[in-house]
Amino acid sequence: MSKMASAEKVIETNPFDHIINNLLVDSRMVHMRNLAYFFCSDNDKGKGYLHYTDYIKDRLPDEVDHVLFGKIQRITSNSTCHLLKGRFSETFKQETAQFEQMVFPKLLLLIKEFVSAASSESIRGECRNQWENEQIQVNAAYVMDLITRIEKASLFQITRITTE
């Protein structure tokens, strides 16, 4: 076996690649679930969970509904459950891909709506001092710029796919 072939085999079977991949998948799914919960219309604020209406007065027009949130909970939980039968099946991979195409753009839209509302008169009086902080405003501008970049990249991908 050549040195190159053995090096490639080591890279392919490196257990740290598997660990890092799982960390990334788990982190992404947990964050998607948490964002969905934050923007869910049926969030149980009575149990102490934060909801976007804790910070702004008005409801967002595109908040996550109960049915979608149920799907988000199921897919994110199944994606992070390492002992689940069928986690690596083709059906589960397709369902996860469809889920991400459906949920990720909606979460981006909600983040954008929330940041826009938080920088307007919609912010709750008790939160105004926190949100008018200069660093918070810098972070909000950064988030809006990042979302714009993601939207442009997504639009480019969609355009490229439809023209091919």
C-alpha positions in Angstrom: 0.0 0.0 0.0 1.4 3.4 -1.0 1.8 6.2 1.6 -0.9 8.2 -0.2 -3.4 5.4 -0.1 -2.8 4.7 3.6 -3.1 8.4 4.4 -6.4 8.5 2.6 -7.7 5.5 4.5 -6.7 7.1 7.8 -8.6 10.3 6.8 -11.7 8.3 5.8 -11.7 6.3 9.0 -10.6 9.0 11.4 -13.0 8.9 14.4 -12.6 12.6 15.0 -14.2 13.3 11.6 -17.3 11.4 12.8 -17.3 13.2 16.1 -16.9 16.6 14.5 -19.6 15.9 12.0 -22.0 14.8 14.8 -21.2 18.0 16.8 -22.0 20.1 13.8 -25.3 18.3 13.0 -26.4 18.2 16.6 -25.6 21.9 17.2 -27.4 22.9 14.0 -30.5 20.9 14.9 -30.6 22.1 18.5 -30.3 25.7 17.4 -33.1 25.3 14.8 -35.4 23.7 17.4 -34.6 26.5 19.9 -35.3 29.2 17.4 -38.5 27.5 16.3 -39.6 27.4 20.0 -38.7 31.1 20.4 -40.8 31.9 17.4 -43.6 29.4 18.0 -47.2 30.7 18.4 -47.9 28.0 21.0 -44.9 28.6 23.1 -45.7 27.9 26.8 -44.4 31.1 28.3 -46.0 30.1 31.6 -43.2 27.5 32.1 -40.6 30.2 31.8 -39.6 29.7 28.2 -38.6 32.9 26.4 -40.7 34.0 23.5 -40.1 36.8 21.0 -43.1 38.7 22.5 -41.1 39.0 25.7 -39.1 41.6 23.8 -41.5 43.2 21.2 -45.1 44.2 21.6 -46.5 43.0 18.3 -46.9 39.5 16.9 -44.8 38.6 13.9 -46.8 37.7 10.8 -44.8 34.6 10.0 -44.4 33.0 13.4 -44.1 29.2 13.6 -47.4 27.4 14.0 -48.1 24.4 16.2 -48.1 21.8 13.3 -44.8 23.0 11.9 -43.3 23.1 15.4 -44.3 19.4 15.9 -42.4 18.5 12.7 -39.4 20.5 13.8 -39.4 18.8 17.2 -39.6 15.3 15.6 -36.9 15.9 13.0 -34.5 17.7 15.3 -34.9 15.1 18.0 -34.5 12.2 15.6 -31.5 13.8 14.0 -29.7 14.1 17.3 -30.6 10.7 18.6 -27.6 8.6 17.8 -29.2 5.3 18.8 -32.3 5.7 16.5 -33.0 2.9 14.1 -33.1 4.2 10.5 -31.2 7.5 11.3 -29.0 6.9 8.3 -31.7 5.5 6.0 -32.3 7.1 2.7 -35.9 8.0 3.7 -34.7 9.8 6.8 -32.0 11.7 4.8 -34.6 12.8 2.3 -37.1 13.9 5.0 -34.3 15.9 6.7 -33.3 17.6 3.5 -36.9 18.6 2.8 -37.2 19.7 6.4 -34.2 22.0 6.1 -35.5 23.5 2.8 -38.8 24.2 4.5 -37.7 25.4 8.0 -34.3 27.2 7.5 -35.8 29.9 5.2 -38.7 30.4 7.6 -36.4 30.8 10.6 -34.2 33.3 8.6 -37.4 35.3 7.8 -38.4 35.3 11.4 -35.0 36.4 12.7 -35.1 39.2 10.1 -38.6 40.3 11.2 -37.6 40.1 14.9 -34.4 42.2 14.5 -36.3 44.7 12.4 -39.1 44.9 15.0 -36.6 45.1 17.8 -35.0 48.2 16.3 -38.4 50.0 15.9 -41.0 51.4 18.3 -42.3 47.8 18.8 -39.7 47.1 21.5 -41.2 46.7 24.9 -40.5 49.6 27.3 -38.8 47.3 29.9 -36.4 46.1 27.2 -35.7 49.4 25.5 -32.5 50.1 27.5 -31.1 46.7 26.8 -31.8 46.9 23.1 -30.6 50.5 22.6 -27.2 49.4 23.8 -24.6 50.2 21.1 -23.1 46.7 21.0 -26.6 45.2 20.6 -27.2 47.5 17.6 -23.9 46.5 16.1 -24.8 42.8 16.5 -28.3 43.4 15.0 -26.8 45.1 12.0 -24.4 42.2 11.6 -27.2 39.7 11.8 -29.2 41.6 9.1 -26.1 41.7 6.9 -25.6 38.0 7.4 -29.2 37.2 6.5 -29.0 39.4 3.4 -25.9 37.4 2.3 -27.6 34.1 3.0 -30.6 35.2 1.0 -28.5 36.3 -1.9 -26.6 33.0 -1.9 -29.8 31.1 -1.7 -31.3 33.1 -4.6 -28.2 32.4 -6.6 -28.4 28.7 -5.9 -32.1 28.6 -6.9 -31.5 30.6 -10.1 -28.6 28.4 -11.0 -30.6 25.2 -10.4 -33.6 26.4 -12.4 -31.5 27.5 -15.4 -29.5 24.3 -15.6 
